[in-house]
Amino acid sequence: MNTGARTMVRISRLVRAVICGATAILLIVACEPVSIVDQTTRPESDRTPFPTPASETLQVTGTTASGNRLRIIIPALALEFRPSDAPVQVFVALVDPQGTYSYLLYPANRRGESVDRFDLSDYPIEVGVSDTTSYVALWTVAYHLSGTTAAETQGWDALATSLALSFRAWLNSGEPTDDPLAGAVCASDGSLYAWFAEMEVVGQAMAVIERAEGWDRDVSTMSAGDGSLSAVFDVDYLAAADSTQPADSTQPAGDAPPAQPATEPAPGVYSLVLEETFDDPASAERWYLSRTRAYINEIAGGAYQIRLLEATRPPTAQSWGSLAGVRIRRGLIEAEIRLTEGNPNDTQLGLWLHYQDDYNFLYVGLSNRGEYRVAVVQNNRVQRVIQDWQMHPAINTGTAINRLAVEIGPGGHHDLLINDAPLLTFRDQTFSEGGIAFFCAARTVPATCRLEGLRIWQPLT
């Protein structure tokens, strides 16, 4: 075994030892009381395992056709030391440390491929770049899974998102090591520990692409220090003027000026892309539905309804549901929400915006005491409190309906309105785009929260 390989093995063993020691600490911490807004994990005993993805790939693109971006194609990836009986998965992340991220997981619908060569040219990966982007990092890691318990428990997309976000956190930590995987796992705040315990690294490599050297590169290579993995890749810079609308995207092809905050957008500025009234049978196919001992998520009485029956992490009960097939980068989101059962003094409800998965999103919550809160959640932890709980007279209390609206503009600009009253303007670019989820949390059960209407507007070209 050469020096590079011995170094990688020592680092991997050290990280595994640290993680094993940290597990006991995490279990102790998990038993302590948790704030309602900081609790984002469903009870494992009541949750059906996440199914294996049906598609061959999981891919998230941190850009749209409306901005400048880099496109990378990997036509050849080679593994030198793969055991003959070890199928491997390949994870590729393309990250702007100060901006957005993209990733590719292949194959996502099985444990791996028993091959030593991969051609990923059918799966180009893109990431948005801005005038302030000095470099992007391309990282690929191949690994063999000894089990899939972590993926089935957390969800394959949640794990992949956590891996990309943790890699970005490691890039920004100022503590580079010879092992990006070890750095990402250590930066994950525990969200990757269980997955890391079920995998064996076959090889990994990282390349840095700097603006100063020119974005476009016809043919480039990257390889591991021990020769375990090597890859050939092409880099193309695509300016906004060269952008084309992706066939499966709901995003606009251009950046229109943002409208002034309003419950009804001005004609000619926005177009209505979804109006959810929950009176269409197709609504049941768009939302997470489940019945457990602890909660019931269902379409009932012209609303998406969450009924909490039991505390999932005493003293707190919580559930949520996401809207499938919708990802928003810019636009206006309007929701009509209300509490119809429970104690208004200890119930919170609202939206998770820029929703990546159950562990990464922008929290926008209301309390029925007349308060609101906005926070960024990453890797299942509150990473940034944009606005802590604050009273506002515009928020209806008790069981009255509240109309919540968030306008998302360029550069992470957000305007929050409640019942047509502007509450907060802030800027956050943690997530460049994402989905939408509705949540309900309470200390007293039973409690019922309802999403009685949802409209999504997006800018016109």
PyMOL commands that set and color helices and strands:
alter all, ss='L'
color gray80, all
select helices_A, chain A and resi 3-30+36-38+44-46+149-154+156-172+180-186+193-197+211-213+240-242+283-286+410-412
alter helices_A, ss='H'
color red, helices_A
select strands_A, chain A and resi 58-60+69-79+89-95+101-106+117-118+125-128+135-145+199-210+217-223+229-238+270-276+290-291+295-299+304-308+317-322+331-341+347-357+360-367+371-378+381-391+402-408+413-418+421-427+435-442+447-459
alter strands_A, ss='S'
color yellow, strands_A
deselect
rebuild
show_as cartoon
